[in-house]
Amino acid sequence: MGESLNRSLVRHLTLNGASTDPPVISCHLASIPYNLCVRHLWSLLKQPCRSLSGISLRTYTKGRRKKMKTIYAFVLFVLVLAPTAAKAADHCTNEAIEPLVSRLAQAWATRKLGSLDKEKPYRGSVQVVVDHSTADKFEVKEKPNFEAMEQWLRSQEHKGVPARETRPLLWCAKGLCVFDFSAGIAHNHRYLRKVTYGHHNGCVYIKSVFLLDGD
């Protein structure tokens, strides 16, 4: 009975032009009972290396499953990385360190360090280090943003003293920016001395701000 069904199906597929991959099988049009046709087709699908009209159903099924897995993996990759890339692009406003340090120096001199927070030029937090030239000591603070740094620095000032001052930027290289102090420093002045920075996702960010206090 099975062999007879095989021949009937193959004849039906051949007469109906079933040369596509996969063949279009219609038990409604086959010249055999519908329930036997469906049951026999299912048994053929479960048997390894059996084919209808020279087309291996098992090979086709495996190839289709592999292709679908590849598509699913690609879609998952896009869904996971696309929001991350978009987020990085939204926060990535700095591709070169020199312009960023110039804005930092301007914000420092005008007592508006908080204005840098809209760029978020840091990762998580930013460190501030104050070097007291006469006392030979350092103050190190970790702040969540530049506005918090600004408020802490203002708490150490009294009627504008120590005065804030900047010097020309000398160079930036290998994670460090240095200012030119060839002209010396003055008493009761606080200077932007150097800045350390890093790179992340093609953007630069500030790690630490070093200040020099003339005391």
C-alpha positions in Angstrom: 0.0 0.0 0.0 2.8 2.4 0.9 4.6 1.8 -2.4 1.4 2.4 -4.3 0.9 5.7 -2.4 4.4 6.7 -3.2 3.9 6.1 -6.9 0.6 8.0 -6.9 2.1 11.0 -5.1 5.1 11.1 -7.4 2.9 10.8 -10.5 0.7 13.6 -9.2 3.6 15.9 -8.4 5.2 15.3 -11.8 1.9 15.9 -13.7 1.3 19.1 -11.8 4.8 20.5 -12.5 6.1 20.2 -8.9 9.7 21.2 -9.8 10.0 24.0 -7.3 12.0 23.8 -4.0 10.0 22.7 -2.0 7.3 21.0 -4.2 3.8 22.2 -3.7 1.9 19.1 -2.4 -1.9 19.1 -2.5 -3.6 16.1 -1.0 -6.9 17.6 -2.1 -5.9 17.1 -5.8 -4.2 13.7 -5.4 -6.0 10.7 -6.8 -5.9 8.9 -3.4 -7.9 9.2 -0.2 -7.2 12.4 1.6 -6.6 11.0 5.0 -4.2 8.3 3.7 -2.4 11.0 1.6 -1.7 13.2 4.6 -0.7 10.3 6.9 1.7 9.0 4.3 3.3 12.4 3.6 3.9 12.8 7.3 5.5 9.4 7.5 7.8 10.3 4.6 8.9 13.5 6.3 10.0 11.5 9.3 12.1 9.0 7.3 15.7 10.0 6.6 16.9 10.4 3.0 13.4 9.8 1.4 12.6 12.1 -1.5 9.6 13.0 -3.6 10.4 13.8 -7.3 14.1 13.7 -6.5 14.0 16.4 -3.8 15.2 15.3 -0.3 12.6 16.6 2.2 15.0 15.9 5.1 17.8 17.9 3.5 15.4 20.7 2.7 14.0 20.8 6.2 17.5 20.9 7.8 18.6 23.6 5.4 15.5 25.7 6.1 16.0 25.3 9.9 19.6 26.4 9.6 18.6 29.4 7.5 15.9 30.4 10.0 18.4 30.1 12.9 20.8 32.4 11.0 18.0 34.9 10.5 16.9 34.8 14.1 20.5 35.3 15.3 20.9 38.3 13.0 17.6 39.9 14.2 18.6 39.3 17.8 22.0 40.9 17.1 20.4 44.0 15.6 17.8 44.3 18.4 20.5 44.1 21.1 23.1 46.3 19.5 21.0 49.0 17.8 19.8 50.6 21.0 23.3 50.5 22.4 24.7 52.2 19.3 22.0 54.8 19.3 22.6 55.6 23.0 26.3 55.9 22.4 25.6 58.2 19.4 23.3 60.4 21.5 26.0 60.9 24.2 29.0 61.0 21.8 29.5 64.8 21.2 33.3 64.7 21.6 35.6 63.1 19.1 38.7 65.2 19.9 40.1 66.0 23.3 41.5 69.5 22.6 38.1 71.2 22.0 36.6 69.5 25.0 39.5 70.7 27.3 39.1 74.2 25.9 35.5 74.2 26.9 36.5 72.9 30.3 39.0 75.7 30.8 36.4 78.3 29.8 33.8 76.8 32.2 36.4 76.7 35.0 37.4 80.3 34.5 33.7 81.5 34.5 32.7 79.3 37.4 30.2 77.4 35.2 31.5 73.9 35.3 28.0 72.6 35.5 27.4 73.7 31.9 29.4 70.7 30.8 26.9 68.2 32.2 24.7 68.5 29.2 27.5 66.9 27.1 28.1 64.2 29.8 31.9 64.1 29.0 32.6 61.5 31.7 31.8 57.9 32.5 30.0 57.5 35.8 31.9 60.2 37.7 34.7 62.6 37.4 37.6 63.1 39.8 39.0 66.4 41.0 42.5 66.7 42.6 43.7 69.9 44.2 47.5 70.4 44.6 48.3 72.9 47.4 51.7 74.3 46.5 52.6 75.7 49.9 51.2 73.0 52.1 52.6 70.1 50.0 49.2 68.2 50.2 46.6 66.9 47.8 42.8 66.9 48.1 41.1 64.2 46.1 37.3 64.1 45.5 35.1 61.9 43.3 32.1 63.8 42.0 29.1 62.5 40.1 29.1 65.4 37.7 30.6 68.8 37.0 27.9 70.7 38.8 28.7 68.8 42.0 32.4 69.6 41.4 31.5 73.3 40.9 29.5 73.4 44.2 32.4 71.8 46.1 34.9 74.2 44.7 32.7 77.2 45.5 32.4 76.0 49.1 36.2 76.5 49.4 36.1 80.1 48.1 35.4 83.3 50.0 34.5 86.4 48.1 36.1 85.2 44.9 39.4 84.0 46.6 41.2 82.0 45.5 40.7 83.5 42.1 40.4 81.1 39.1 42.8 81.3 36.3 43.7 79.3 33.2 46.9 79.0 31.2 47.4 78.1 27.5 47.0 74.5 26.7 50.4 73.0 26.0 49.6 69.6 24.6 47.4 66.5 24.8 48.7 63.0 24.3 48.4 59.5 25.7 45.5 60.3 28.0 47.0 63.5 29.4 46.5 67.2 28.7 49.0 69.7 30.2 48.8 73.5 30.5 51.7 75.9 30.1 53.1 77.2 33.5 56.2 78.8 32.1 55.0 82.2 33.4 54.8 80.9 37.0 51.8 81.2 39.4 50.4 83.9 41.7 49.4 83.8 45.4 45.6 83.4 46.1 45.0 81.9 42.6 43.9 78.5 41.6 44.8 77.1 38.2 43.6 74.4 35.9 46.8 72.3 35.8 46.2 69.2 33.8 43.4 66.8 32.7 43.4 63.1 32.2 41.1 61.5 29.6 40.1 58.2 28.0 38.4 56.8 24.9 35.2 54.9 24.7 33.2 53.9 21.6 35.1 56.5 19.5 34.5 59.3 22.0 36.8 61.0 24.5 35.8 61.5 28.1 37.4 63.3 31.1 38.7 61.1 33.9 40.3 63.6 36.3 40.7 67.4 36.6 43.9 68.5 38.4 44.0 72.0 40.0 47.0 73.9 41.3 46.4 76.2 44.3 48.9 79.1 44.7 47.8 79.4 48.4 
